[in-house]
Amino acid sequence: MKLKFLVAVLVFWVFNSVNALDLLLAPQCDGNPKNKSQSALDAGKIIGDVYTENSI
């Protein structure tokens, strides 16, 4: 009986925790740097450099 109650509480807690997550959409790749934040531009430059160094 205690085990079933514990499992029920854990399941309830997990579902509430998952529902509390706020997922953000990834920035759109529209080719217009004016629509991006500075941190997104910096990240894009770093990713581009890594691709270039690895001939991708």
mmCIF entry with sequence, helices, sheets and N, C-alpha, C, O atoms, coordinates in Angstrom:
data_MODEL
# 
_entry.id   MODEL 
# 
_entity.id                         1 
_entity.type                       polymer 
_entity.pdbx_number_of_molecules   1 
# 
_entity_poly.entity_id                      1 
_entity_poly.type                           'polypeptide(L)' 
_entity_poly.nstd_linkage                   no 
_entity_poly.nstd_monomer                   no 
_entity_poly.pdbx_seq_one_letter_code       MKLKFLVAVLVFWVFNSVNALDLLLAPQCDGNPKNKSQSALDAGKIIGDVYTENSI 
_entity_poly.pdbx_seq_one_letter_code_can   MKLKFLVAVLVFWVFNSVNALDLLLAPQCDGNPKNKSQSALDAGKIIGDVYTENSI 
_entity_poly.pdbx_strand_id                 A 
# 
loop_
_entity_poly_seq.entity_id 
_entity_poly_seq.num 
_entity_poly_seq.mon_id 
_entity_poly_seq.hetero 
1 1  MET n 
1 2  LYS n 
1 3  LEU n 
1 4  LYS n 
1 5  PHE n 
1 6  LEU n 
1 7  VAL n 
1 8  ALA n 
1 9  VAL n 
1 10 LEU n 
1 11 VAL n 
1 12 PHE n 
1 13 TRP n 
1 14 VAL n 
1 15 PHE n 
1 16 ASN n 
1 17 SER n 
1 18 VAL n 
1 19 ASN n 
1 20 ALA n 
1 21 LEU n 
1 22 ASP n 
1 23 LEU n 
1 24 LEU n 
1 25 LEU n 
1 26 ALA n 
1 27 PRO n 
1 28 GLN n 
1 29 CYS n 
1 30 ASP n 
1 31 GLY n 
1 32 ASN n 
1 33 PRO n 
1 34 LYS n 
1 35 ASN n 
1 36 LYS n 
1 37 SER n 
1 38 GLN n 
1 39 SER n 
1 40 ALA n 
1 41 LEU n 
1 42 ASP n 
1 43 ALA n 
1 44 GLY n 
1 45 LYS n 
1 46 ILE n 
1 47 ILE n 
1 48 GLY n 
1 49 ASP n 
1 50 VAL n 
1 51 TYR n 
1 52 THR n 
1 53 GLU n 
1 54 ASN n 
1 55 SER n 
1 56 ILE n 
# 
_struct_asym.id          A 
_struct_asym.entity_id   1 
# 
loop_
_struct_conf.conf_type_id 
_struct_conf.id 
_struct_conf.pdbx_PDB_helix_id 
_struct_conf.beg_label_comp_id 
_struct_conf.beg_label_asym_id 
_struct_conf.beg_label_seq_id 
_struct_conf.pdbx_beg_PDB_ins_code 
_struct_conf.end_label_comp_id 
_struct_conf.end_label_asym_id 
_struct_conf.end_label_seq_id 
_struct_conf.pdbx_end_PDB_ins_code 
_struct_conf.beg_auth_comp_id 
_struct_conf.beg_auth_asym_id 
_struct_conf.beg_auth_seq_id 
_struct_conf.end_auth_comp_id 
_struct_conf.end_auth_asym_id 
_struct_conf.end_auth_seq_id 
_struct_conf.pdbx_PDB_helix_class 
_struct_conf.details 
_struct_conf.pdbx_PDB_helix_length 
HELX_P HELX_P1 AA1 LYS A 2  ? ASN A 19 ? LYS A 2  ASN A 19 1 ? 18 
HELX_P HELX_P2 AA2 PRO A 33 ? ASN A 35 ? PRO A 33 ASN A 35 5 ? 3  
HELX_P HELX_P3 AA3 GLN A 38 ? GLU A 53 ? GLN A 38 GLU A 53 1 ? 16 
# 
_struct_conf_type.id          HELX_P 
_struct_conf_type.criteria    ? 
_struct_conf_type.reference   ? 
# 
loop_
_atom_site.group_PDB 
_atom_site.id 
_atom_site.type_symbol 
_atom_site.label_atom_id 
_atom_site.label_alt_id 
_atom_site.label_comp_id 
_atom_site.label_asym_id 
_atom_site.label_entity_id 
_atom_site.label_seq_id 
_atom_site.pdbx_PDB_ins_code 
_atom_site.Cartn_x 
_atom_site.Cartn_y 
_atom_site.Cartn_z 
_atom_site.occupancy 
_atom_site.B_iso_or_equiv 
_atom_site.pdbx_formal_charge 
_atom_site.auth_seq_id 
_atom_site.auth_comp_id 
_atom_site.auth_asym_id 
_atom_site.auth_atom_id 
_atom_site.pdbx_PDB_model_num 
ATOM 1   N N  . MET A 1 1  ? 0.828  -1.195 0.000   1.00 0.00 ? 1  MET A N  1 
ATOM 2   C CA . MET A 1 1  ? 0.000  0.000  0.000   1.00 0.00 ? 1  MET A CA 1 
ATOM 3   C C  . MET A 1 1  ? 0.875  1.264  0.000   1.00 0.00 ? 1  MET A C  1 
ATOM 4   O O  . MET A 1 1  ? 0.621  2.206  -0.751  1.00 0.00 ? 1  MET A O  1 
ATOM 5   N N  . LYS A 1 2  ? 1.918  1.267  0.863   1.00 0.00 ? 2  LYS A N  1 
ATOM 6   C CA . LYS A 1 2  ? 2.800  2.427  0.917   1.00 0.00 ? 2  LYS A CA 1 
ATOM 7   C C  . LYS A 1 2  ? 3.565  2.585  -0.391  1.00 0.00 ? 2  LYS A C  1 
ATOM 8   O O  . LYS A 1 2  ? 3.819  3.703  -0.838  1.00 0.00 ? 2  LYS A O  1 
ATOM 9   N N  . LEU A 1 3  ? 3.930  1.465  -1.001  1.00 0.00 ? 3  LEU A N  1 
ATOM 10  C CA . LEU A 1 3  ? 4.659  1.507  -2.264  1.00 0.00 ? 3  LEU A CA 1 
ATOM 11  C C  . LEU A 1 3  ? 3.795  2.102  -3.370  1.00 0.00 ? 3  LEU A C  1 
ATOM 12  O O  . LEU A 1 3  ? 4.280  2.906  -4.167  1.00 0.00 ? 3  LEU A O  1 
ATOM 13  N N  . LYS A 1 4  ? 2.543  1.725  -3.428  1.00 0.00 ? 4  LYS A N  1 
ATOM 14  C CA . LYS A 1 4  ? 1.630  2.269  -4.442  1.00 0.00 ? 4  LYS A CA 1 
ATOM 15  C C  . LYS A 1 4  ? 1.453  3.770  -4.244  1.00 0.00 ? 4  LYS A C  1 
ATOM 16  O O  . LYS A 1 4  ? 1.422  4.530  -5.211  1.00 0.00 ? 4  LYS A O  1 
ATOM 17  N N  . PHE A 1 5  ? 1.337  4.194  -2.981  1.00 0.00 ? 5  PHE A N  1 
ATOM 18  C CA . PHE A 1 5  ? 1.193  5.624  -2.699  1.00 0.00 ? 5  PHE A CA 1 
ATOM 19  C C  . PHE A 1 5  ? 2.448  6.374  -3.126  1.00 0.00 ? 5  PHE A C  1 
ATOM 20  O O  . PHE A 1 5  ? 2.358  7.445  -3.726  1.00 0.00 ? 5  PHE A O  1 
ATOM 21  N N  . LEU A 1 6  ? 3.616  5.817  -2.819  1.00 0.00 ? 6  LEU A N  1 
ATOM 22  C CA . LEU A 1 6  ? 4.876  6.446  -3.196  1.00 0.00 ? 6  LEU A CA 1 
ATOM 23  C C  . LEU A 1 6  ? 5.010  6.562  -4.713  1.00 0.00 ? 6  LEU A C  1 
ATOM 24  O O  . LEU A 1 6  ? 5.434  7.598  -5.226  1.00 0.00 ? 6  LEU A O  1 
ATOM 25  N N  . VAL A 1 7  ? 4.652  5.506  -5.423  1.00 0.00 ? 7  VAL A N  1 
ATOM 26  C CA . VAL A 1 7  ? 4.703  5.528  -6.885  1.00 0.00 ? 7  VAL A CA 1 
ATOM 27  C C  . VAL A 1 7  ? 3.741  6.576  -7.424  1.00 0.00 ? 7  VAL A C  1 
ATOM 28  O O  . VAL A 1 7  ? 4.092  7.320  -8.340  1.00 0.00 ? 7  VAL A O  1 
ATOM 29  N N  . ALA A 1 8  ? 2.538  6.646  -6.874  1.00 0.00 ? 8  ALA A N  1 
ATOM 30  C CA . ALA A 1 8  ? 1.558  7.631  -7.330  1.00 0.00 ? 8  ALA A CA 1 
ATOM 31  C C  . ALA A 1 8  ? 2.072  9.051  -7.106  1.00 0.00 ? 8  ALA A C  1 
ATOM 32  O O  . ALA A 1 8  ? 1.921  9.906  -7.979  1.00 0.00 ? 8  ALA A O  1 
ATOM 33  N N  . VAL A 1 9  ? 2.675  9.309  -5.953  1.00 0.00 ? 9  VAL A N  1 
ATOM 34  C CA . VAL A 1 9  ? 3.219  10.639 -5.658  1.00 0.00 ? 9  VAL A CA 1 
ATOM 35  C C  . VAL A 1 9  ? 4.353  10.969 -6.619  1.00 0.00 ? 9  VAL A C  1 
ATOM 36  O O  . VAL A 1 9  ? 4.429  12.090 -7.122  1.00 0.00 ? 9  VAL A O  1 
ATOM 37  N N  . LEU A 1 10 ? 5.233  10.011 -6.879  1.00 0.00 ? 10 LEU A N  1 
ATOM 38  C CA . LEU A 1 10 ? 6.347  10.249 -7.807  1.00 0.00 ? 10 LEU A CA 1 
ATOM 39  C C  . LEU A 1 10 ? 5.854  10.525 -9.220  1.00 0.00 ? 10 LEU A C  1 
ATOM 40  O O  . LEU A 1 10 ? 6.364  11.420 -9.893  1.00 0.00 ? 10 LEU A O  1 
ATOM 41  N N  . VAL A 1 11 ? 4.872  9.766  -9.670  1.00 0.00 ? 11 VAL A N  1 
ATOM 42  C CA . VAL A 1 11 ? 4.320  9.989  -11.014 1.00 0.00 ? 11 VAL A CA 1 
ATOM 43  C C  . VAL A 1 11 ? 3.684  11.369 -11.092 1.00 0.00 ? 11 VAL A C  1 
ATOM 44  O O  . VAL A 1 11 ? 3.882  12.087 -12.073 1.00 0.00 ? 11 VAL A O  1 
ATOM 45  N N  . PHE A 1 12 ? 2.928  11.745 -10.077 1.00 0.00 ? 12 PHE A N  1 
ATOM 46  C CA . PHE A 1 12 ? 2.294  13.067 -10.049 1.00 0.00 ? 12 PHE A CA 1 
ATOM 47  C C  . PHE A 1 12 ? 3.359  14.162 -10.078 1.00 0.00 ? 12 PHE A C  1 
ATOM 48  O O  . PHE A 1 12 ? 3.214  15.149 -10.799 1.00 0.00 ? 12 PHE A O  1 
ATOM 49  N N  . TRP A 1 13 ? 4.435  13.991 -9.289  1.00 0.00 ? 13 TRP A N  1 
ATOM 50  C CA . TRP A 1 13 ? 5.496  14.986 -9.220  1.00 0.00 ? 13 TRP A CA 1 
ATOM 51  C C  . TRP A 1 13 ? 6.222  15.125 -10.560 1.00 0.00 ? 13 TRP A C  1 
ATOM 52  O O  . TRP A 1 13 ? 6.532  16.236 -10.991 1.00 0.00 ? 13 TRP A O  1 
ATOM 53  N N  . VAL A 1 14 ? 6.491  13.998 -11.214 1.00 0.00 ? 14 VAL A N  1 
ATOM 54  C CA . VAL A 1 14 ? 7.189  14.025 -12.503 1.00 0.00 ? 14 VAL A CA 1 
ATOM 55  C C  . VAL A 1 14 ? 6.342  14.737 -13.547 1.00 0.00 ? 14 VAL A C  1 
ATOM 56  O O  . VAL A 1 14 ? 6.851  15.571 -14.297 1.00 0.00 ? 14 VAL A O  1 
ATOM 57  N N  . PHE A 1 15 ? 5.045  14.413 -13.602 1.00 0.00 ? 15 PHE A N  1 
ATOM 58  C CA . PHE A 1 15 ? 4.194  15.058 -14.598 1.00 0.00 ? 15 PHE A CA 1 
ATOM 59  C C  . PHE A 1 15 ? 4.063  16.555 -14.339 1.00 0.00 ? 15 PHE A C  1 
ATOM 60  O O  . PHE A 1 15 ? 4.026  17.336 -15.290 1.00 0.00 ? 15 PHE A O  1 
ATOM 61  N N  . ASN A 1 16 ? 3.993  16.966 -13.104 1.00 0.00 ? 16 ASN A N  1 
ATOM 62  C CA . ASN A 1 16 ? 3.935  18.393 -12.804 1.00 0.00 ? 16 ASN A CA 1 
ATOM 63  C C  . ASN A 1 16 ? 5.236  19.086 -13.160 1.00 0.00 ? 16 ASN A C  1 
ATOM 64  O O  . ASN A 1 16 ? 5.221  20.221 -13.634 1.00 0.00 ? 16 ASN A O  1 
ATOM 65  N N  . SER A 1 17 ? 6.364  18.420 -12.939 1.00 0.00 ? 17 SER A N  1 
ATOM 66  C CA . SER A 1 17 ? 7.662  19.010 -13.272 1.00 0.00 ? 17 SER A CA 1 
ATOM 67  C C  . SER A 1 17 ? 7.813  19.169 -14.781 1.00 0.00 ? 17 SER A C  1 
ATOM 68  O O  . SER A 1 17 ? 8.327  20.183 -15.253 1.00 0.00 ? 17 SER A O  1 
ATOM 69  N N  . VAL A 1 18 ? 7.370  18.175 -15.533 1.00 0.00 ? 18 VAL A N  1 
ATOM 70  C CA . VAL A 1 18 ? 7.471  18.235 -16.989 1.00 0.00 ? 18 VAL A CA 1 
ATOM 71  C C  . VAL A 1 18 ? 6.590  19.345 -17.533 1.00 0.00 ? 18 VAL A C  1 
ATOM 72  O O  . VAL A 1 18 ? 6.995  20.056 -18.453 1.00 0.00 ? 18 VAL A O  1 
ATOM 73  N N  . ASN A 1 19 ? 5.411  19.507 -16.990 1.00 0.00 ? 19 ASN A N  1 
ATOM 74  C CA . ASN A 1 19 ? 4.507  20.550 -17.462 1.00 0.00 ? 19 ASN A CA 1 
ATOM 75  C C  . ASN A 1 19 ? 5.007  21.941 -17.117 1.00 0.00 ? 19 ASN A C  1 
ATOM 76  O O  . ASN A 1 19 ? 4.608  22.914 -17.756 1.00 0.00 ? 19 ASN A O  1 
ATOM 77  N N  . ALA A 1 20 ? 5.871  22.052 -16.123 1.00 0.00 ? 20 ALA A N  1 
ATOM 78  C CA . ALA A 1 20 ? 6.386  23.352 -15.717 1.00 0.00 ? 20 ALA A CA 1 
ATOM 79  C C  . ALA A 1 20 ? 7.514  23.838 -16.617 1.00 0.00 ? 20 ALA A C  1 
ATOM 80  O O  . ALA A 1 20 ? 7.895  25.006 -16.548 1.00 0.00 ? 20 ALA A O  1 
ATOM 81  N N  . LEU A 1 21 ? 8.057  22.959 -17.463 1.00 0.00 ? 21 LEU A N  1 
ATOM 82  C CA . LEU A 1 21 ? 9.144  23.368 -18.343 1.00 0.00 ? 21 LEU A CA 1 
ATOM 83  C C  . LEU A 1 21 ? 8.634  24.339 -19.397 1.00 0.00 ? 21 LEU A C  1 
ATOM 84  O O  . LEU A 1 21 ? 7.564  24.145 -19.975 1.00 0.00 ? 21 LEU A O  1 
ATOM 85  N N  . ASP A 1 22 ? 9.398  25.362 -19.632 1.00 0.00 ? 22 ASP A N  1 
ATOM 86  C CA . ASP A 1 22 ? 9.057  26.336 -20.659 1.00 0.00 ? 22 ASP A CA 1 
ATOM 87  C C  . ASP A 1 22 ? 10.054 26.176 -21.792 1.00 0.00 ? 22 ASP A C  1 
ATOM 88  O O  . ASP A 1 22 ? 11.202 26.608 -21.682 1.00 0.00 ? 22 ASP A O  1 
ATOM 89  N N  . LEU A 1 23 ? 9.622  25.564 -22.868 1.00 0.00 ? 23 LEU A N  1 
ATOM 90  C CA . LEU A 1 23 ? 10.518 25.309 -23.987 1.00 0.00 ? 23 LEU A CA 1 
ATOM 91  C C  . LEU A 1 23 ? 10.501 26.500 -24.938 1.00 0.00 ? 23 LEU A C  1 
ATOM 92  O O  . LEU A 1 23 ? 9.442  26.963 -25.360 1.00 0.00 ? 23 LEU A O  1 
ATOM 93  N N  . LEU A 1 24 ? 11.670 26.973 -25.259 1.00 0.00 ? 24 LEU A N  1 
ATOM 94  C CA . LEU A 1 24 ? 11.805 28.097 -26.177 1.00 0.00 ? 24 LEU A CA 1 
ATOM 95  C C  . LEU A 1 24 ? 12.054 27.574 -27.583 1.00 0.00 ? 24 LEU A C  1 
ATOM 96  O O  . LEU A 1 24 ? 12.713 26.551 -27.771 1.00 0.00 ? 24 LEU A O  1 
ATOM 97  N N  . LEU A 1 25 ? 11.531 28.272 -28.546 1.00 0.00 ? 25 LEU A N  1 
ATOM 98  C CA . LEU A 1 25 ? 11.776 27.903 -29.935 1.00 0.00 ? 25 LEU A CA 1 
ATOM 99  C C  . LEU A 1 25 ? 13.173 28.346 -30.341 1.00 0.00 ? 25 LEU A C  1 
ATOM 100 O O  . LEU A 1 25 ? 13.672 29.374 -29.883 1.00 0.00 ? 25 LEU A O  1 
ATOM 101 N N  . ALA A 1 26 ? 13.779 27.575 -31.184 1.00 0.00 ? 26 ALA A N  1 
ATOM 102 C CA . ALA A 1 26 ? 15.099 27.936 -31.699 1.00 0.00 ? 26 ALA A CA 1 
ATOM 103 C C  . ALA A 1 26 ? 14.970 29.163 -32.599 1.00 0.00 ? 26 ALA A C  1 
ATOM 104 O O  . ALA A 1 26 ? 13.932 29.355 -33.233 1.00 0.00 ? 26 ALA A O  1 
ATOM 105 N N  . PRO A 1 27 ? 16.008 29.995 -32.662 1.00 0.00 ? 27 PRO A N  1 
ATOM 106 C CA . PRO A 1 27 ? 15.962 31.153 -33.561 1.00 0.00 ? 27 PRO A CA 1 
ATOM 107 C C  . PRO A 1 27 ? 15.781 30.700 -35.012 1.00 0.00 ? 27 PRO A C  1 
ATOM 108 O O  . PRO A 1 27 ? 16.349 29.691 -35.430 1.00 0.00 ? 27 PRO A O  1 
ATOM 109 N N  . GLN A 1 28 ? 15.009 31.431 -35.751 1.00 0.00 ? 28 GLN A N  1 
ATOM 110 C CA . GLN A 1 28 ? 14.757 31.100 -37.147 1.00 0.00 ? 28 GLN A CA 1 
ATOM 111 C C  . GLN A 1 28 ? 15.960 31.501 -38.000 1.00 0.00 ? 28 GLN A C  1 
ATOM 112 O O  . GLN A 1 28 ? 16.574 32.544 -37.774 1.00 0.00 ? 28 GLN A O  1 
ATOM 113 N N  . CYS A 1 29 ? 16.279 30.679 -38.962 1.00 0.00 ? 29 CYS A N  1 
ATOM 114 C CA . CYS A 1 29 ? 17.375 30.956 -39.877 1.00 0.00 ? 29 CYS A CA 1 
ATOM 115 C C  . CYS A 1 29 ? 16.778 31.624 -41.119 1.00 0.00 ? 29 CYS A C  1 
ATOM 116 O O  . CYS A 1 29 ? 16.479 30.959 -42.111 1.00 0.00 ? 29 CYS A O  1 
ATOM 117 N N  . ASP A 1 30 ? 16.613 32.930 -41.051 1.00 0.00 ? 30 ASP A N  1 
ATOM 118 C CA . ASP A 1 30 ? 16.000 33.651 -42.164 1.00 0.00 ? 30 ASP A CA 1 
ATOM 119 C C  . ASP A 1 30 ? 17.010 34.463 -42.965 1.00 0.00 ? 30 ASP A C  1 
ATOM 120 O O  . ASP A 1 30 ? 16.639 35.148 -43.918 1.00 0.00 ? 30 ASP A O  1 
ATOM 121 N N  . GLY A 1 31 ? 18.292 34.390 -42.583 1.00 0.00 ? 31 GLY A N  1 
ATOM 122 C CA . GLY A 1 31 ? 19.326 35.103 -43.315 1.00 0.00 ? 31 GLY A CA 1 
ATOM 123 C C  . GLY A 1 31 ? 19.398 36.586 -43.001 1.00 0.00 ? 31 GLY A C  1 
ATOM 124 O O  . GLY A 1 31 ? 20.158 37.310 -43.643 1.00 0.00 ? 31 GLY A O  1 
ATOM 125 N N  . ASN A 1 32 ? 18.632 37.052 -42.038 1.00 0.00 ? 32 ASN A N  1 
ATOM 126 C CA . ASN A 1 32 ? 18.626 38.461 -41.683 1.00 0.00 ? 32 ASN A CA 1 
ATOM 127 C C  . ASN A 1 32 ? 19.212 38.623 -40.280 1.00 0.00 ? 32 ASN A C  1 
ATOM 128 O O  . ASN A 1 32 ? 18.536 38.324 -39.295 1.00 0.00 ? 32 ASN A O  1 
ATOM 129 N N  . PRO A 1 33 ? 20.459 39.093 -40.174 1.00 0.00 ? 33 PRO A N  1 
ATOM 130 C CA . PRO A 1 33 ? 21.086 39.220 -38.861 1.00 0.00 ? 33 PRO A CA 1 
ATOM 131 C C  . PRO A 1 33 ? 20.430 40.277 -37.973 1.00 0.00 ? 33 PRO A C  1 
ATOM 132 O O  . PRO A 1 33 ? 20.663 40.290 -36.765 1.00 0.00 ? 33 PRO A O  1 
ATOM 133 N N  . LYS A 1 34 ? 19.631 41.147 -38.537 1.00 0.00 ? 34 LYS A N  1 
ATOM 134 C CA . LYS A 1 34 ? 18.969 42.179 -37.730 1.00 0.00 ? 34 LYS A CA 1 
ATOM 135 C C  . LYS A 1 34 ? 17.901 41.576 -36.815 1.00 0.00 ? 34 LYS A C  1 
ATOM 136 O O  . LYS A 1 34 ? 17.495 42.199 -35.834 1.00 0.00 ? 34 LYS A O  1 
ATOM 137 N N  . ASN A 1 35 ? 17.451 40.362 -37.139 1.00 0.00 ? 35 ASN A N  1 
ATOM 138 C CA . ASN A 1 35 ? 16.423 39.708 -36.331 1.00 0.00 ? 35 ASN A CA 1 
ATOM 139 C C  . ASN A 1 35 ? 17.009 38.875 -35.196 1.00 0.00 ? 35 ASN A C  1 
ATOM 140 O O  . ASN A 1 35 ? 16.257 38.228 -34.467 1.00 0.00 ? 35 ASN A O  1 
ATOM 141 N N  . LYS A 1 36 ? 18.332 38.872 -35.025 1.00 0.00 ? 36 LYS A N  1 
ATOM 142 C CA . LYS A 1 36 ? 18.999 38.018 -34.049 1.00 0.00 ? 36 LYS A CA 1 
ATOM 143 C C  . LYS A 1 36 ? 19.569 38.843 -32.901 1.00 0.00 ? 36 LYS A C  1 
ATOM 144 O O  . LYS A 1 36 ? 19.936 40.005 -33.076 1.00 0.00 ? 36 LYS A O  1 
ATOM 145 N N  . SER A 1 37 ? 19.637 38.229 -31.736 1.00 0.00 ? 37 SER A N  1 
ATOM 146 C CA . SER A 1 37 ? 20.309 38.870 -30.607 1.00 0.00 ? 37 SER A CA 1 
ATOM 147 C C  . SER A 1 37 ? 21.820 38.739 -30.789 1.00 0.00 ? 37 SER A C  1 
ATOM 148 O O  . SER A 1 37 ? 22.290 37.940 -31.600 1.00 0.00 ? 37 SER A O  1 
ATOM 149 N N  . GLN A 1 38 ? 22.565 39.521 -30.037 1.00 0.00 ? 38 GLN A N  1 
ATOM 150 C CA . GLN A 1 38 ? 24.016 39.456 -30.150 1.00 0.00 ? 38 GLN A CA 1 
ATOM 151 C C  . GLN A 1 38 ? 24.542 38.090 -29.731 1.00 0.00 ? 38 GLN A C  1 
ATOM 152 O O  . GLN A 1 38 ? 25.505 37.591 -30.314 1.00 0.00 ? 38 GLN A O  1 
ATOM 153 N N  . SER A 1 39 ? 23.921 37.484 -28.731 1.00 0.00 ? 39 SER A N  1 
ATOM 154 C CA . SER A 1 39 ? 24.381 36.159 -28.296 1.00 0.00 ? 39 SER A CA 1 
ATOM 155 C C  . SER A 1 39 ? 24.123 35.115 -29.380 1.00 0.00 ? 39 SER A C  1 
ATOM 156 O O  . SER A 1 39 ? 24.927 34.198 -29.551 1.00 0.00 ? 39 SER A O  1 
ATOM 157 N N  . ALA A 1 40 ? 23.020 35.235 -30.111 1.00 0.00 ? 40 ALA A N  1 
ATOM 158 C CA . ALA A 1 40 ? 22.745 34.304 -31.213 1.00 0.00 ? 40 ALA A CA 1 
ATOM 159 C C  . ALA A 1 40 ? 23.749 34.503 -32.343 1.00 0.00 ? 40 ALA A C  1 
ATOM 160 O O  . ALA A 1 40 ? 24.189 33.531 -32.957 1.00 0.00 ? 40 ALA A O  1 
ATOM 161 N N  . LEU A 1 41 ? 24.113 35.745 -32.623 1.00 0.00 ? 41 LEU A N  1 
ATOM 162 C CA . LEU A 1 41 ? 25.109 36.022 -33.660 1.00 0.00 ? 41 LEU A CA 1 
ATOM 163 C C  . LEU A 1 41 ? 26.475 35.468 -33.256 1.00 0.00 ? 41 LEU A C  1 
ATOM 164 O O  . LEU A 1 41 ? 27.184 34.892 -34.081 1.00 0.00 ? 41 LEU A O  1 
ATOM 165 N N  . ASP A 1 42 ? 26.842 35.645 -31.981 1.00 0.00 ? 42 ASP A N  1 
ATOM 166 C CA . ASP A 1 42 ? 28.124 35.124 -31.493 1.00 0.00 ? 42 ASP A CA 1 
ATOM 167 C C  . ASP A 1 42 ? 28.155 33.598 -31.577 1.00 0.00 ? 42 ASP A C  1 
ATOM 168 O O  . ASP A 1 42 ? 29.159 33.016 -31.987 1.00 0.00 ? 42 ASP A O  1 
ATOM 169 N N  . ALA A 1 43 ? 27.055 32.952 -31.188 1.00 0.00 ? 43 ALA A N  1 
ATOM 170 C CA . ALA A 1 43 ? 26.990 31.490 -31.246 1.00 0.00 ? 43 ALA A CA 1 
ATOM 171 C C  . ALA A 1 43 ? 27.089 31.008 -32.690 1.00 0.00 ? 43 ALA A C  1 
ATOM 172 O O  . ALA A 1 43 ? 27.765 30.016 -32.964 1.00 0.00 ? 43 ALA A O  1 
ATOM 173 N N  . GLY A 1 44 ? 26.432 31.690 -33.603 1.00 0.00 ? 44 GLY A N  1 
ATOM 174 C CA . GLY A 1 44 ? 26.499 31.324 -35.017 1.00 0.00 ? 44 GLY A CA 1 
ATOM 175 C C  . GLY A 1 44 ? 27.913 31.431 -35.570 1.00 0.00 ? 44 GLY A C  1 
ATOM 176 O O  . GLY A 1 44 ? 28.341 30.598 -36.369 1.00 0.00 ? 44 GLY A O  1 
ATOM 177 N N  . LYS A 1 45 ? 28.638 32.470 -35.138 1.00 0.00 ? 45 LYS A N  1 
ATOM 178 C CA . LYS A 1 45 ? 30.021 32.623 -35.587 1.00 0.00 ? 45 LYS A CA 1 
ATOM 179 C C  . LYS A 1 45 ? 30.881 31.477 -35.066 1.00 0.00 ? 45 LYS A C  1 
ATOM 180 O O  . LYS A 1 45 ? 31.695 30.930 -35.810 1.00 0.00 ? 45 LYS A O  1 
ATOM 181 N N  . ILE A 1 46 ? 30.711 31.111 -33.809 1.00 0.00 ? 46 ILE A N  1 
ATOM 182 C CA . ILE A 1 46 ? 31.493 30.013 -33.227 1.00 0.00 ? 46 ILE A CA 1 
ATOM 183 C C  . ILE A 1 46 ? 31.185 28.704 -33.947 1.00 0.00 ? 46 ILE A C  1 
ATOM 184 O O  . ILE A 1 46 ? 32.094 27.941 -34.276 1.00 0.00 ? 46 ILE A O  1 
ATOM 185 N N  . ILE A 1 47 ? 29.920 28.451 -34.187 1.00 0.00 ? 47 ILE A N  1 
ATOM 186 C CA . ILE A 1 47 ? 29.520 27.211 -34.893 1.00 0.00 ? 47 ILE A CA 1 
ATOM 187 C C  . ILE A 1 47 ? 30.097 27.211 -36.304 1.00 0.00 ? 47 ILE A C  1 
ATOM 188 O O  . ILE A 1 47 ? 30.594 26.186 -36.771 1.00 0.00 ? 47 ILE A O  1 
ATOM 189 N N  . GLY A 1 48 ? 30.036 28.346 -36.981 1.00 0.00 ? 48 GLY A N  1 
ATOM 190 C CA . GLY A 1 48 ? 30.608 28.453 -38.318 1.00 0.00 ? 48 GLY A CA 1 
ATOM 191 C C  . GLY A 1 48 ? 32.096 28.199 -38.333 1.00 0.00 ? 48 GLY A C  1 
ATOM 192 O O  . GLY A 1 48 ? 32.612 27.551 -39.244 1.00 0.00 ? 48 GLY A O  1 
ATOM 193 N N  . ASP A 1 49 ? 32.797 28.713 -37.319 1.00 0.00 ? 49 ASP A N  1 
ATOM 194 C CA . ASP A 1 49 ? 34.246 28.484 -37.220 1.00 0.00 ? 49 ASP A CA 1 
ATOM 195 C C  . ASP A 1 49 ? 34.557 26.999 -37.025 1.00 0.00 ? 49 ASP A C  1 
ATOM 196 O O  . ASP A 1 49 ? 35.498 26.476 -37.622 1.00 0.00 ? 49 ASP A O  1 
ATOM 197 N N  . VAL A 1 50 ? 33.771 26.327 -36.195 1.00 0.00 ? 50 VAL A N  1 
ATOM 198 C CA . VAL A 1 50 ? 33.990 24.896 -35.959 1.00 0.00 ? 50 VAL A CA 1 
ATOM 199 C C  . VAL A 1 50 ? 33.749 24.125 -37.258 1.00 0.00 ? 50 VAL A C  1 
ATOM 200 O O  . VAL A 1 50 ? 34.516 23.224 -37.595 1.00 0.00 ? 50 VAL A O  1 
ATOM 201 N N  . TYR A 1 51 ? 32.701 24.471 -37.979 1.00 0.00 ? 51 TYR A N  1 
ATOM 202 C CA . TYR A 1 51 ? 32.421 23.800 -39.268 1.00 0.00 ? 51 TYR A CA 1 
ATOM 203 C C  . TYR A 1 51 ? 33.584 24.018 -40.238 1.00 0.00 ? 51 TYR A C  1 
ATOM 204 O O  . TYR A 1 51 ? 34.014 23.079 -40.908 1.00 0.00 ? 51 TYR A O  1 
ATOM 205 N N  . THR A 1 52 ? 34.092 25.246 -40.317 1.00 0.00 ? 52 THR A N  1 
ATOM 206 C CA . THR A 1 52 ? 35.186 25.551 -41.222 1.00 0.00 ? 52 THR A CA 1 
ATOM 207 C C  . THR A 1 52 ? 36.443 24.781 -40.858 1.00 0.00 ? 52 THR A C  1 
ATOM 208 O O  . THR A 1 52 ? 37.126 24.249 -41.733 1.00 0.00 ? 52 THR A O  1 
ATOM 209 N N  . GLU A 1 53 ? 36.750 24.721 -39.573 1.00 0.00 ? 53 GLU A N  1 
ATOM 210 C CA . GLU A 1 53 ? 37.949 23.993 -39.128 1.00 0.00 ? 53 GLU A CA 1 
ATOM 211 C C  . GLU A 1 53 ? 37.857 22.496 -39.437 1.00 0.00 ? 53 GLU A C  1 
ATOM 212 O O  . GLU A 1 53 ? 38.881 21.838 -39.623 1.00 0.00 ? 53 GLU A O  1 
ATOM 213 N N  . ASN A 1 54 ? 36.652 21.965 -39.491 1.00 0.00 ? 54 ASN A N  1 
ATOM 214 C CA . ASN A 1 54 ? 36.455 20.532 -39.739 1.00 0.00 ? 54 ASN A CA 1 
ATOM 215 C C  . ASN A 1 54 ? 36.026 20.242 -41.178 1.00 0.00 ? 54 ASN A C  1 
ATOM 216 O O  . ASN A 1 54 ? 35.562 19.141 -41.475 1.00 0.00 ? 54 ASN A O  1 
ATOM 217 N N  . SER A 1 55 ? 36.177 21.217 -42.067 1.00 0.00 ? 55 SER A N  1 
ATOM 218 C CA . SER A 1 55 ? 35.841 21.079 -43.482 1.00 0.00 ? 55 SER A CA 1 
ATOM 219 C C  . SER A 1 55 ? 34.418 20.585 -43.704 1.00 0.00 ? 55 SER A C  1 
ATOM 220 O O  . SER A 1 55 ? 34.166 19.713 -44.535 1.00 0.00 ? 55 SER A O  1 
ATOM 221 N N  . ILE A 1 56 ? 33.509 21.154 -42.950 1.00 0.00 ? 56 ILE A N  1 
ATOM 222 C CA . ILE A 1 56 ? 32.093 20.779 -43.099 1.00 0.00 ? 56 ILE A CA 1 
ATOM 223 C C  . ILE A 1 56 ? 31.381 21.886 -43.857 1.00 0.00 ? 56 ILE A C  1 
ATOM 224 O O  . ILE A 1 56 ? 30.178 21.791 -44.101 1.00 0.00 ? 56 ILE A O  1 
# 
